[in-house]
Amino acid sequence: MPGRRITRREMKEDRLVTFALRAFDYVRENAGKMAVAAVVAAFVVVGAVYVSHVRRDSEDKASFLLAQGNSEYWAGRMASAQSFFSEGSSRYPGATDGKIARLRLGDTQLFLGKYSDAIESYREFLKREKKNQVLILSAKRGLAIALEDQKSYVEAAREYEGIANSFPKGDPQVSALLDAVRSLRSGGRTDDAVKILKRIVSEYPNVRNIRQIKSLLFELEARIKGKSGLAS
């Protein structure tokens, strides 16, 4: 893989053990001179500094791996990108860019046609990220597309509807609802597709493509009536 790799020593180094041993030596040497309260305070301060350092270090390494993965992705080297994103997300899952790497891993797996893996990656990201609504919507859309491509049409439609309900009323919401309609039609759920089309016509009478939407609704309703007539 191109780019700098984290060394084996960096990966295996147990900093927590190193810190604990040094702290133990420090207390052993100074316990006779320091009050118990001072020893405890020293542990708290040094521990806080250590944790802060480790977090910064993790963020830096996660950012490096994310940047490398993005570079490989946009260069079209998907296998390499997948490797960087996988390493960043698995090694630094709590870091901000480690979480984003999980999202980008899903994007890469989706591009490569690894739908089950992409679904798992998107769901893992959504489990961890609760604040950034732009990234959350991106993951939800990727999840819906992966489910649809995997032919889990009804589940995909539910995800598209959830995306639509995340938007204020307008074209983006209608677009997501039409995605749900497409997925339901692919899954043979014409009745459910009609319900969503009726919702669009009712709630968005002035949307740009309302004529095409009404035409599709008329066509699907005619098919349902035709089937009902044949059945009777």
Phi, psi and omega in degrees: 000135180288159177093168181288134176252148175293134184288159178300323181295319179296323183291323187267349184295125180261093185290330181296319178296316179301314180298316182296318180295318179294320179295321179298315179299320181297313181293320181299322181284333188244003184300325181289340184260338187252146173289156181302317181299321180292323178296315179298316180299319180297318177300315183298313182295310181296321179297318180296318178297318180298311180301317179298318179296316181297320180296316179298319181296318179295318179298317181298315182290323177295320179296319179298313181293323177295316180297318179296318179297316179298320179299315179292322181299309183287344174273357178084008179266077191292322180297318179293318178300316180301321180295315179296314181296321180295317180294316181296318184285327182277327183276330182229060186295336182271346180285150181304309181285341173292321177292318179296325177299326177295319176298314181292330175298317177299318178300318182292316179296323177297315179299323182279358180080016178268074192294318180297318178295319179297316179301316179297318181294316180297317181294322177295318178298314182295333178289330184265326185263124182236355188249312187282099186292329178296313179291323179298315178296322178298317179293320179296320179293317177300319179297315180298317180296317180297319178296318179295316179295334177276359180073022171269070194294317182293317178296320177298318180298321177298319179295318178298319177296321177298320177297315180302319182288349177277343182267152167291164182298133181160189183302318180300322178294316178298318180300317180293322178294323177292328174298319178297319178300313180302315182294319179295320178296321178296328180270007178075017181261065185297320180301316180291324178297320179297320180301318180290320178298320177296323177298316180298312181299322182286316188270338185229060184294342183252012180296152189305316185258034184298327180296315179295323180294316178296322179296317178295318179300314179300317181297314182291321178295322178296321178296317180298316180295323178296318179294321180295322179294319179294322182292326180280000000 
